[in-house]
Each structure stands twice: as structure tokens, then as C-alpha cells.
């Protein structure tokens, strides 16, 4: 069973679209019931590659990977954004999302993380007139 209703998913997709309006960066959300790898970071990297997220011009895509029954998640940033924000940024975002999910704030917590990721992307990769949406904004599932 998914922790998100269809209206929740539609709302989160709109949050991603809004967050991307100020940046050339890309954000994707991928949901799975169970993490098929003992190391969630390895599964997130697999999904990142499967979704073609390394194909952005500035290597500035971020994947939010959530395996809800396994209670695992990973924030996976491509090379361009990771080099700019550093590990401390990811650790803080992960801590925040962990607290939100533990408190049952599945929608509002995810919304806030998406907003914060969008702010970071906008700071380092601001939107300009030549920008195009390089990746689909739909929420993928596995």
C-alpha cells in the first residue's frame, strides 16, 4: 500500500513543478514499497541511472528515493549540484525528512524538502530564458 493518495501525488508533482520554476535543475520523486538492495544508496543510484537523470546539461538533478514499507529514503544529487552544496547540505535535508516521515508528515514533510531542494538548485543553477525542462516531473514508481 502506498502512503500517498493520488491527490497527494498530484500535489507533490505540482510542488516539484513550482520548485523548478526558479532553476535549471531537476527534481524527481521515486516511490517503491520495498528497497530491493541492502544499501538504499545503491538502489537510489540505480533508479537515478534508470530514469536518465545524469542527462541534464549541468548535471544538476536530484532524486528523492523513498521505499515506504522498508522505511528507507535517499536524497541523491548528481555531480553538479553535489559539488556545490556539499555533504553537510544532504545530511541536513535527510535529517529533516527523516523527522518529518517519523512524525507522519508524509505530504507536508515531502513538500518542504522539495521546496528546500528547489531553493538550493535556484541558488546555484538559476533559471534563465534558454532553460527547458530536461526531465519528466511525474512521480515514478518501482
N, C-alpha and C positions, 0 to 999 in steps of 0.2 A: 504494500500500500504506500502510495506517495504521500508525503507530508504536505504537499501543496495541491490545492484545488485548481481547476482550470482558470478560474478568475484570479487566483494568486499568481499563476504562471503568466497570465496576460499582463497583470500589474507589474511583475518583475521584468518582463520584457520591455514594458514602457519605461521602467526605471533605467534599464540599460540604454535604451534609445536616448533618453534625456541626458544621461551621463556622458554619452558620446557626442553630444552637440557642441561641446567646447574643446574637443580634442580630435586629433587624427588617430588616436589609439583605439583599440578594440577590446571589448569585454564580452566574454561568453560565460554562460552558466550551463554546467553539465550535471545531470542528476542520474544516479543509479541507486538501486536498492542496496546492493551488496558490492563492496570493493573486491574485485577479483584478484588482487595482488596483496601479499602480506605487507608490502610497503606502499602506502597510499600515494606517496610522491611519485613512485614509478608508474602507478596506474594513471595519475594525473598527466604525467609526461606522455604516456601512450595516447590518451584522449586528445591532448594538445596537438600531437602529430596527426592523429586520425582526422581531426577537424581542420587541418591545414592552417593552423594558427601561426606557423612560422613564415607564412607567405606575406605578411604585412611588410610594406616598403621599409618602415623604420624599426621593424622587429619590436613593436610596442603593443602586443596583445597580452591580455590577462585572462586566464581561465579560473573560474571558481568551480572546483570539482567537489561534489557532495554525494557521498554514499550514505543515505539516511538510515538504513537499517543497521549498517556497520558502525554508524556514528563516527564517520571519518570525513574529513574535508581537507582540501589543499587549495591554497592560492598559488597559482603557477604563472609567473610572469616571464615573457620572452626576454631575450638578451638585452634589447634596447632599453626597456623600462627597468629591468633588474639592475643594470649598471648605474642607472641614475638614482634610484630610490634606496638601494642597499638592503641588506638583510634585516636591519632593525625595523624598517617600514613593514616588511612582510610579517615579522614577528608580532608587531603591534596590531596589525589588521587581523591576524589569525587569533590572537588573544581576545580581541573584541568580538569576533564572530563566534568563537568558542563559548564565550559568556552568554551571548545572545541565544545561541542554539540551546544551551543548557537550561536557560530560563524559559524556553518555549517560544521565543520571539522569532519564529521561523521566517515570517514575512518581513516584519519591520527591521529585524536584525540584518537580513539579507539586503533589504533596501538601503540601509545605512552604509553597509560595506560597499555596495555598488556605487553609492554617491561618493564615498571616500576614495575609492579607486579612480573614479572619474575625475575627481579634483587633482589627484596626483598625476594622472595622464595629461590633464589640461595644463598643468604647470610645466611639464617637461616636453609635451608634444601638443602645443596649442593648435586648434583648428584654423585652417585658412581656406580661402576661396577655391583652391585647387583640390581640397580634400574630398575623398569619396569614401563611402562605407565599404571597407575592404572585406569584411566578414559578415555573414548572416547573423542577425541578432536573435534568432529563435533559440529557445532553450532546448538543448539536446538531451537525449536520454540514452541509457545503455542497459 
